[in-house]
Amino acid sequence: MLPKTNIETQLKRSRDKRVSVDDIIPNVYKILEENSKERAVITQSLSEKGDDSVNIFQFNLLEKQRIFHLADIEKICVNYRLRFLDTHFFKGPIPEEAISQIRTLEKAHQTSLHNLKIMAPAKLLKLENADDPLLFAPMGNNYYYLIYTWGNDLHPLRKWLMWPYKTFENLVITLFFISIILTAITPMQAFTKNDVTQTEYLLMFLFMFKAVAGIVLFYGFAKGKNFNTAIWNSKYYNG
């Protein structure tokens, strides 16, 4: 049995490959110093939904392993076909442990967290589900602080199952290889009494490719589907 995929672990691996955790701290420290000047403005906008304000954290109390840049978040969302949206789009129940963690952070940092974001599968933003949501607080300059993770880990093959939907090029490559496989297993002798030539195999491949592509396109348009790179931060169900 393959182990399930923990999105928080994958996110940390992506971040650590791009930049050292210790290198993030100076940038975040500078951001927090700049944000302190905007404390009064942010306090007034706490009750506003979907604004661009950030949260004020005390630098010495931050856990550096919980700090992520938007580039790392986008990469994981695209690879695993997840969404990164405001929490008011989330339709599942927020665990009491997450609420407690928010209150603990607010008390420790003497602030009120707001404008929170959540990373989760699209279905979880419409229906209750049991996949792996991650709750973030924006820190400014495209940095986010991971507050809490709950739910079950993702299917171990989800990254590869979602690979065809990553970009248009990935989809074409997938359709190409599926067509080759279908052509290879097709009993060509059923279509001709003569010896099968390469030309006939080529024609069968083109027929298979057109048929598979047509089915995929019909399904995609009918369901309003889009590619991972286009929907990772889209608030619309059909991307």
N, C-alpha and C positions, 0 to 999 in steps of 0.2 A: 504494500500500500504506500502510495506517495504521501509525504507530509503536506498539510495544507499551507497555503501561502499567507504569511503574516505581513500585512501592508506596512505596518510601522517599521518592521525590520527591513523591508525592501526600500522604504523611504530613507532610512538611515544609511543603508549601503549606497544609495544613489548620491546622497549628500556627501558622504565620506570619500567617494571616488572623485567628486568634483572639487572639493575643498576640505582642508583640515578643520576639525571642530574648533581648534584653538585659534585659527585664523578668522573665524566668524566673530569671536568675542570683541575684538577692537572695533569692527564695523558696527556691531550692535550697540556697544557702549557709546559710540559717537551718535548713533541714532537716538538713543535714550536721552542723551544730553540735549539734543535739539528738540525732542518731543516735550521735555519739561517746560519749555517756554510756551507751549501750546496747551498747557493743562487747563487753563480757564476756558478756552474755546471748546475743548473736548468735553468738559464737564457739562456745558450747555447743550451739547449735541448727543448726550448719552441716550436720550429717549427717542431719537430719530432712527427709523428703520432703513437699512441699506445705505447708510452714508459712507464716506471714505475716511472717517476719523480712525485713529489708532489708539492703542492702549498704553498706559504709562506703567512701566515695571521698574522695580528697584533692581539695579544691575547685580548686586551681590547675592541676590536670592534666586537668580535664574539658574536653571539646569541646562548647561550648554548642549546636552544631547537632545533636548526638546526644541531646539531652534532650527527652523528649516526655511530655505529660500523658496520663492514661488517657482523658480526654475525646476527644483527637485520635485515639488508638488505636481507641477504640470507633467513632468516626465512619467511619474508613477500613474497619474490619471490617464494619460494617453496609452501607456503600456497595458493597463488593466481595465480600460474602458470604465473609468469612474468619473464622478462629477465633483466639483469643488465650488460650493455655493453658500449663500447666507443661510443661517440656521432656520430662518422662518420658512424655507422651502422643505425642510425635513418633516416627514409625516409620521415617522416612527416615534415611539416613546423615548424620551431622554432618561437614562438610568439615574436613580437617586445618587449613585456613586459619582456620576459626572457633575450633578448639581453640588454635591458636597465638595468636590475638587475645585469647582469654580468659586465657591464661598471661601474655601481655604486660601486660594490664590488672592482673592480680593482682600481678605483680612491681612495676609502677609505683606502684600504690596501696597496696602492702604489705597485701594482704587476700586472702581466698578468696571468690570469687564463688559465690553459691548462690541457690536459689529462682528460677532463671532462667525466663523466659517466651519463648514463640515465637508469632509471627503467621504463619499459613499457611492455605491452603485445607483444608477438612475432610478431603478424601481424603488429603492429605499426612499427616494425623495418624492415618491408618489404613493407608494403602498408600504405597509409594514413588511419587513423582511428581517432576516437574521444574519446578514452579511456584516462586514467589518467597518463601521463608521469611525472616523477620527475627527475630533473636535479641536479647532484652532482658534487662536486670538491673534489678530493682526498687530504687529509691532512697528510697522512703518518701513518704507523703502523696500517693499516686497518680502519682508521677513515675517514669519509666523511662528507662534509659540504653541506647541502641542499641549493641550490641556488634558485630554482623556481619550482613551480607546476602549471600545466595548464591542460586544457581539462575537461572532465566530470568524475564524480565519477564512480566506477565500479558497476556492478549489485550487489544488496544486497546479493544474494545467490551465488556469484561467488566462495567464499571460499569453500562452501560445494559442488558445482558442480565440482570443480577442485580436491576435496579430493580423488577420486578414482585414479587420475593420480599422486598423490604425491609419492607413492612408490609401489613396486610390491606387498607387503603385503596388502596395501589398495585396490589394484585392485582385488586381490583374494577374500578379504572379501566382496567387492561390488558384484562380480560375484556370490558368495555364496548366498547372500540374494536375489539377483534378481532371481536366480534359484529356491529358496524356494517359492517366490511369484508366479512365473510362474507355478510351480508345484501345488500350492494351488488353482489356478484359472482354471487349466486344467480339463475339464469334463472327469474324469477317466471312467465313465460308457460307454463312447463312444468306449472304447478299450477292454472292457470285459463284458460278460453277467453275470458273477458271482459277488459276493460281493468283493469289492476292499479291498485288504490286505495292510499291512504296507510294505511288500516286493515290491509290485507293485508301491507304492508311492516312495519307495527308488530308484527303477529302473527308474521311471520317473524323479526323481530329478537328478540322474546321467546323464540321457540323456539330460535334460535341461542344466545342468552345462557344459557338453561337447559342446553342441550347442552354448550356449552364449559365452563361452570361445573361441571357434573356430572363431566366428564372430569378437570378439574383437581383437584377435590375427591377423586375416587376415587384418582387418582395420588398426591396428597398424603398421604392416609391410608394407602394401601398401602405407600408408601415411608417413612412416618414423618417427613415433611418439616415444617419449621417456618419462621418468618419470621426474617430477618437480625437483627432487634432482639432476638430471643429466644435465638439460638444463638451469638452472637459470642464468648461466654465460657463456653459450655456444654461440659462434658466428655463428654456423652453423644452418641453418633453421630446419633441421631434428634432431637437438640435437646431 
